Amino acid sequence: MPRPNGEGGEIKDVEGLVGTYLKAINSDDYLFTRTDETTYNVVDYGQPGLGMPAFGLANGGPLNNQQINAVVVFVRSWDSRIVVEEEAGSAAALAPGEIPDYEKHVAPLLKRRCIACHREGSAKNNYVMSSYQSVMTSGDHAPNVVGGDLNSNLIRMINREKIEAGGPMRPPRRWRRRR
């Protein structure tokens, strides 16, 4: 029987499909080759040939668009390229007088906080934050970061200013305070 965390498994209780083995969808083989839109459509329309009913309201299922999007985010959270949870001690503290190093001080922070939205294939405003080069040169409004400039697009968006580059940046739900 398929498992709740996308591990795949053998179908044992769907007539006509008993004994069929479903591949894991929490694997890199699935996640690296499927877009969020593809996963959304699979949930919305189902896969009747594989025993999966449609879950979208418009297709006779119980889920509205927002709920299907939540499923897509959950499935995408299995992607090994994305670090969602904060890892204790992963970004080195800056010693007094020390000059920040991209790999040591900045990259771990971007990996924890930014890559989920600003990655290849899902980059907001074409801004990719997976390498120093992409942070410094990508995006519709590049350069978004200018060394030593506290008025750079990225700083202003993090500070929730509305600017031409599309700010304010909306933090993921897990960072927002409940009111």
C-alpha positions as CSV (number, residue, x, y, z in Angstrom):
1,M,0.0,0.0,0.0
2,P,1.4,3.5,-0.8
3,R,2.9,5.2,2.3
4,P,1.9,8.7,3.6
5,N,5.3,10.3,3.1
6,G,5.6,9.4,-0.6
7,E,7.6,6.2,-0.1
8,G,5.6,4.3,-2.8
9,G,4.5,0.7,-2.3
10,E,2.3,-2.1,-3.5
11,I,-1.4,-1.5,-4.2
12,K,-3.3,-4.1,-2.3
13,D,-6.9,-2.8,-2.2
14,V,-7.8,-1.2,-5.6
15,E,-9.6,-3.6,-7.9
16,G,-7.7,-4.1,-11.1
17,L,-4.5,-2.7,-9.6
18,V,-3.7,-5.2,-6.9
19,G,0.0,-6.1,-7.0
20,T,0.9,-2.9,-8.9
21,Y,4.0,-1.2,-7.3
22,L,4.0,2.6,-7.2
23,K,7.4,4.3,-7.3
24,A,8.4,6.6,-4.5
25,I,7.6,10.3,-5.1
26,N,9.8,11.5,-2.3
27,S,12.9,10.5,-4.3
28,D,15.2,12.7,-6.3
29,D,14.2,10.8,-9.4
30,Y,10.6,12.1,-9.0
31,L,11.3,15.5,-7.5
32,F,14.1,16.6,-9.9
33,T,12.0,15.8,-12.9
34,R,8.6,17.2,-12.0
35,T,7.5,20.8,-11.7
36,D,5.3,22.1,-9.0
37,E,2.6,22.6,-11.7
38,T,2.8,18.9,-12.7
39,T,2.4,17.8,-9.1
40,Y,-0.5,20.2,-8.7
41,N,-2.2,18.8,-11.8
42,V,-1.7,15.2,-10.5
43,V,-3.4,16.0,-7.2
44,D,-6.1,18.1,-8.9
45,Y,-7.0,15.7,-11.7
46,G,-5.8,12.4,-10.2
47,Q,-4.4,9.4,-12.0
48,P,-7.3,7.0,-12.5
49,G,-5.1,4.5,-14.3
50,L,-3.0,4.2,-11.1
51,G,-5.9,4.1,-8.7
52,M,-5.6,7.8,-7.6
53,P,-8.8,9.7,-7.7
54,A,-9.1,13.4,-8.5
55,F,-8.7,15.5,-5.3
56,G,-9.6,19.0,-6.9
57,L,-13.1,20.4,-6.1
58,A,-13.7,21.0,-9.8
59,N,-13.0,17.4,-10.5
60,G,-15.2,15.9,-7.8
61,G,-12.6,15.8,-5.0
62,P,-12.6,17.5,-1.6
63,L,-9.6,20.0,-2.0
64,N,-9.7,23.6,-3.0
65,N,-6.9,25.3,-4.8
66,Q,-5.2,26.5,-1.6
67,Q,-5.3,23.0,-0.1
68,I,-3.8,21.5,-3.3
69,N,-1.0,24.1,-3.2
70,A,-0.3,23.0,0.4
71,V,0.0,19.4,-0.8
72,V,2.5,20.6,-3.5
73,V,4.6,22.5,-0.9
74,F,4.5,19.4,1.3
75,V,5.7,17.1,-1.5
76,R,8.3,19.7,-2.6
77,S,9.6,19.7,1.0
78,W,11.1,16.2,0.3
79,D,13.4,17.7,-2.3
80,S,17.0,17.2,-1.1
81,R,18.0,20.4,-2.8
82,I,15.9,22.5,-0.4
83,V,16.7,22.9,3.2
84,V,13.5,24.0,5.0
85,E,14.4,23.6,8.7
86,E,16.9,25.7,10.4
87,E,20.0,23.7,11.3
88,A,21.6,24.7,14.6
89,G,25.1,26.1,14.2
90,S,25.1,25.8,10.4
91,A,26.1,29.4,9.8
92,A,29.4,30.4,11.5
93,A,29.3,33.4,13.8
94,L,31.2,36.4,12.6
95,A,34.2,37.2,14.9
96,P,34.9,40.8,15.8
97,G,36.7,42.4,12.9
98,E,36.3,39.4,10.7
99,I,35.3,40.0,7.1
100,P,32.3,37.9,6.1
101,D,33.0,35.0,3.8
102,Y,30.3,34.0,1.3
103,E,30.7,30.2,1.8
104,K,31.1,30.3,5.5
105,H,28.7,33.1,6.6
106,V,26.2,33.8,3.7
107,A,25.6,30.6,1.8
108,P,24.2,28.6,4.8
109,L,21.8,31.4,5.5
110,L,20.6,31.6,1.9
111,K,20.2,27.8,1.9
112,R,18.0,27.9,5.0
113,R,15.9,31.0,4.1
114,C,15.9,31.6,0.4
115,I,16.6,28.7,-1.9
116,A,13.1,27.2,-1.5
117,C,11.7,30.1,-3.6
118,H,14.8,31.3,-5.4
119,R,16.1,28.1,-7.1
120,E,16.4,27.0,-10.7
121,G,13.0,26.3,-12.1
122,S,11.1,28.2,-9.4
123,A,13.0,31.5,-9.2
124,K,10.9,34.5,-8.2
125,N,11.6,37.3,-10.7
126,N,14.3,35.1,-12.2
127,Y,16.4,35.6,-9.1
128,V,18.4,32.5,-8.3
129,M,20.3,32.3,-5.0
130,S,22.1,29.0,-5.3
131,S,25.6,30.3,-5.8
132,Y,27.6,33.5,-5.3
133,Q,27.5,34.2,-9.0
134,S,23.8,33.8,-9.3
135,V,23.1,36.0,-6.2
136,M,25.2,38.8,-7.6
137,T,24.0,38.7,-11.2
138,S,20.6,37.0,-11.7
139,G,17.1,38.5,-11.5
140,D,14.9,40.8,-13.5
141,H,16.3,43.8,-11.6
142,A,20.0,42.8,-11.3
143,P,22.1,43.7,-9.5
144,N,20.0,42.9,-6.4
145,V,23.1,43.0,-4.2
146,V,25.8,45.6,-4.2
147,G,28.6,45.1,-1.8
148,G,28.5,47.6,1.1
149,D,25.3,49.2,-0.1
150,L,22.6,49.0,2.5
151,N,20.1,50.3,-0.1
152,S,20.6,47.3,-2.4
153,N,17.3,45.7,-3.7
154,L,17.8,42.6,-1.6
155,I,18.3,44.6,1.7
156,R,15.3,46.8,1.0
157,M,13.1,43.8,0.2
158,I,14.1,41.9,3.3
159,N,13.3,45.1,5.2
160,R,9.8,44.8,3.6
161,E,10.0,47.9,1.5
162,K,7.9,48.2,-1.7
163,I,10.4,48.8,-4.6
164,E,10.4,48.4,-8.3
165,A,12.1,45.0,-8.0
166,G,8.9,43.7,-6.5
167,G,9.2,44.1,-2.8
168,P,8.3,43.7,-0.1
169,M,9.5,40.1,0.0
170,R,6.9,37.9,1.6
171,P,8.5,35.6,4.1
172,P,7.3,31.9,4.1
173,R,4.4,31.2,6.4
174,R,6.7,29.5,9.0
175,W,8.5,32.8,9.6
176,R,5.3,34.9,10.0
177,R,4.0,35.7,13.5
178,R,0.5,34.6,14.3
179,R,-1.8,37.5,15.2
